[in-house]
Amino acid sequence: MDASQLSQEITQLHADICSALADPSRILLLYALSEKAHTVNELSTALSLSQPATSRHLKVLRERGLVRATRQAQSIEYTLLDLRIIEALDTLRLVLRDSLARRAQLVAE
């Protein structure tokens, strides 16, 4: 892969995925949706967010192609489109834990 193509992919990654993950509430929403489909009200209750804030976060995630909204009778259910995003988040959390452990070890020495 040449540098130009890599740069283009990184720019697209940042625009689509990294910006969607920039808010901790959106990451929590993704984790909740990895378990099962939820409505806005279910998500706002589970995560102690206001309904308008939950809707705004879901809109960002939907626009970035991370979740899908499907009408179910009177409500709209949201589902995670690709479980690999959770795998990536889990990997990032492991990197963070290891980094924090290394820092703690340096401070202890």
C-alpha positions as CSV (number, residue, x, y, z in Angstrom):
1,M,0.0,0.0,0.0
2,D,1.5,3.3,-1.0
3,A,1.6,6.4,1.3
4,S,-1.1,8.2,-0.6
5,Q,-3.6,5.3,-0.3
6,L,-2.8,4.9,3.4
7,S,-3.3,8.6,4.0
8,Q,-6.6,8.5,2.2
9,E,-7.8,5.4,4.2
10,I,-6.7,7.1,7.5
11,T,-8.6,10.3,6.6
12,Q,-11.7,8.2,5.9
13,L,-11.3,6.2,9.1
14,H,-11.0,9.3,11.1
15,A,-14.0,10.9,9.4
16,D,-16.3,7.9,9.7
17,I,-15.3,5.9,12.7
18,C,-13.0,7.9,15.0
19,S,-15.3,10.9,15.0
20,A,-18.2,8.6,15.9
21,L,-16.2,7.1,18.8
22,A,-15.1,10.6,20.1
23,D,-17.8,10.6,22.8
24,P,-17.9,8.0,25.6
25,S,-21.7,7.9,25.5
26,R,-21.6,6.7,21.9
27,I,-19.2,3.9,22.8
28,L,-21.5,2.8,25.7
29,L,-24.4,2.8,23.2
30,L,-22.4,0.6,20.9
31,Y,-21.7,-1.9,23.7
32,A,-25.4,-1.9,24.7
33,L,-26.4,-2.5,21.1
34,S,-23.9,-5.4,20.8
35,E,-26.0,-7.3,23.3
36,K,-29.4,-6.8,21.5
37,A,-31.5,-4.3,19.6
38,H,-32.9,-1.4,21.7
39,T,-35.2,1.5,21.4
40,V,-34.1,5.0,22.2
41,N,-36.1,4.9,25.5
42,E,-34.5,1.6,26.5
43,L,-31.0,3.0,25.8
44,S,-31.6,6.3,27.5
45,T,-32.8,4.5,30.6
46,A,-30.0,1.9,30.6
47,L,-27.3,4.5,30.2
48,S,-28.9,7.3,32.3
49,L,-28.9,9.7,29.3
50,S,-31.7,12.0,28.3
51,Q,-33.9,10.9,25.4
52,P,-32.8,13.8,23.2
53,A,-29.1,13.2,23.9
54,T,-29.5,9.5,23.2
55,S,-31.3,10.3,19.9
56,R,-28.5,12.7,18.9
57,H,-25.8,10.1,19.6
58,L,-27.7,7.5,17.7
59,K,-28.0,9.8,14.8
60,V,-24.2,10.2,14.6
61,L,-23.7,6.5,14.8
62,R,-26.3,5.9,12.1
63,E,-24.8,8.5,9.8
64,R,-21.4,6.9,10.3
65,G,-22.8,3.5,9.4
66,L,-22.3,1.9,12.7
67,V,-25.9,1.3,13.7
68,R,-29.2,0.7,11.8
69,A,-32.6,2.0,12.7
70,T,-35.6,-0.3,11.9
71,R,-39.2,0.6,12.5
72,Q,-40.9,-2.0,14.8
73,A,-44.6,-1.2,15.1
74,Q,-44.8,2.2,17.0
75,S,-41.1,2.4,17.8
76,I,-37.7,2.3,16.2
77,E,-35.2,-0.3,17.2
78,Y,-31.5,0.3,16.8
79,T,-29.0,-2.5,16.0
80,L,-25.3,-2.7,15.7
81,L,-24.2,-3.3,12.1
82,D,-20.8,-4.9,12.6
83,L,-19.6,-6.6,15.8
84,R,-16.0,-6.0,14.7
85,I,-16.3,-2.5,16.1
86,I,-16.8,-4.1,19.5
87,E,-13.7,-6.3,18.9
88,A,-11.7,-3.2,18.0
89,L,-13.0,-1.3,21.1
90,D,-12.1,-4.3,23.3
91,T,-8.6,-4.3,21.8
92,L,-8.2,-0.6,22.4
93,R,-9.3,-1.1,26.0
94,L,-6.6,-3.8,26.4
95,V,-4.0,-1.4,25.0
96,L,-5.2,1.3,27.5
97,R,-5.0,-1.2,30.4
98,D,-1.5,-2.3,29.5
99,S,-0.4,1.3,29.1
100,L,-1.9,2.3,32.5
101,A,-0.2,-0.7,34.1
102,R,3.2,0.3,32.6
103,R,2.8,3.8,33.8
104,A,1.9,2.6,37.3
105,Q,4.9,0.3,37.3
106,L,7.2,3.2,36.3
107,V,5.8,5.4,39.1
108,A,6.2,2.5,41.6
109,E,9.9,2.0,40.7
